[in-house]
Amino acid sequence: MDSSTIGIAVSTVNELRPALQPAWLSALLLALRRHTERRAGLRHARQTLNSLSHLDARTLRDIGLDASEVASVSLELAGLIEATRWRAWV
């Protein structure tokens, strides 16, 4: 059974599907997506923090960081806080 026998293209049905969801379901799905993205960001920040914390002061200085900046740099790189320093991260 192809889309010509139904009378409506399958792509049209897929485009209409979000509009057919109740508002509360759309809000719930959005909240779940944001929660998942935030947890992924926190996981990335924690991994970065662990990696940078194992470096000695000289190595941190070589990459342009101070030990006091490690936590904020980790959060900035994960996109959880606004970047407050001007750096060229490659």
C-alpha angles and dihedrals in degrees: 000000000000130000093264092066092051093051096229128076118247091233089057091053091051091050091051095047097085090049090055093056117100115251092246091055092050090049091049092050091048091050091049091049092050091047091051092048091049092050090049090051091049091049090051091048091049092051091049091047091051091049095048093043091062092059120095123237094260093054091047090051090050091058091045101258137118122215090247091060098054097094096046093045089053092053092045093051090050089052094240096121133028115270108254100179130065108236137146104232112190 
